[in-house]
Amino acid sequence: MADYAVRIDLVALVVADYDAAIRFFVDALGFELAEDSPSTTNDGRPKRWVVVRPPGGGTGILLAQADGEHQVAAIGQHAGGRVGMFLRVDDFAAQYERMVAAGVEFVSEPRVEPYGSVAIFRDIAGNRWDLLGPA
């Protein structure tokens, strides 16, 4: 066993617009805006480095505004149409109601599984997520 820490710090998510994606993750999901800094592409064009994280830290999401038609075509296809992200919460009912009130699109009704409460929703780009509550 290695004696050093390894963790996933960021996962990139291709979006159509930085500001709309920030509003979705911060206002609708309750994430924190960890960073929004000017940056440049590999060929020197301006872009932004935008990171959102769940409250209290953990793995963050790098919101990457699509650059070019290939990336635009990838918006909403992070996991090829499957659920590809999993948002675990302590109070499922409260978070579900908060998200519904914020206009989040749920594609399934809440249900109880052996691993906990679950409902599938789409993020601003169209990617599918599981909202997961305690077992």
N, C-alpha and C positions, 0 to 999 in steps of 0.2 A: 504494500500500500504506500502510495506516495505521501510524503510529509509536507506537502504544500497545498494551498487552497486552489480549487478550480471552480469557477462558476460562470454561468452565462450572464453577461452583463446587459447586452442589448440584442434585440431581434428587430430587423428592418421590416417595415411594412410600407409598401408602395401606395401612395395616395395621390389624388388629383390636385389637392390644394392644401398647403400647410395650415392656413388659418382655419379653414373649415374642419380639418382633422383635429387640430388643437381644441377647438370648441367641443367637438364630439367627445373626445377622450376626457377632457377636463370637466365640462359641464354635464354631459350625459352619464359618463361612467364614474366620475369622481376621482380621476387620476390627478396627479400633480404635474405641472409643467416644470421639468427638471432643468431644461436648457433650451434656449432659442438663440443661437449665435450665428452671425454671418460666417460663411465658409465659401469654398470654391470647388468646382468640379475638377477632375483630374486634368482637364485641358484649360483650366483657368477661368471658367465662367462662374458668375456668382450663384450661390445657393445658400441654404440655411441648414444648420445642424440642429434638429429639433428632437428632443427626447421627452417623453412622458413616462411616468412611473406610477404604479399603484401607491396609495398613501403608505408611508413608512418605508419606502424603498423596494428592494427586490429587483428582478429583471425588468429592464425598461424597454420601451418600444421607440426605435428610431423612425420617425415619420419621414419618409423619403419621397419627396414630390417627384412624380414621374417625369423623366427626361427622355423624350423621343418616343416614337410610335411603338417600339417593342415594349417599353416599360408601361406606356399607357394601356396596351393590350393586357398587361399583367394585373392591372388594378382589379381587386376583388377576387383574384384567383390564387391567393397565397397558398392554399392547400388544395387546389384543383377542384373546388366546390365542396369539399368535405369540411367538417369542423376541424379547424387547425389551431385554435387558441382556446384556452380554458381559463376563465376568470373565477377563482374560488373566493367566496365571501362567507363571513361568519353569520350574517343575518340575511338569509335568502329572500324572505318575504319583503323585507324593507328595501333591499337593493332592487329587487324585481319591480316593486311599485315605483321606486325612484326613477328607474330607467324607463318604464312605461310612460310616466308623467313627462319625462324629458323627450319623448318621441322616438325612443329606440324601437326598431322593428324586430319583433320576436316572430320567429317562423314556426315555433312550437309552443304549446301550452306547457306550463310547469308540470312536472311529473316527479314521482319519487322512485329512485332506483336504489339498489343495495349500497351504492357508493355515495348517495345523497340526493338532494333535490336538484333538478336540472331543467333548464329551458334553453333553447337555441335562439340566438339573436344574430343580426348582421351588424357589422361596424359600418362606418361611413363609406367605406370603399366597396362594401358588399361581401366581405369575408364572413364566414360563419364562425361563431364562438359558442361555447357552452358557458352559461352562467351556472355555477355549481355551489350548492350549499352543503352544510354538514350532513353526514349520514344519520 
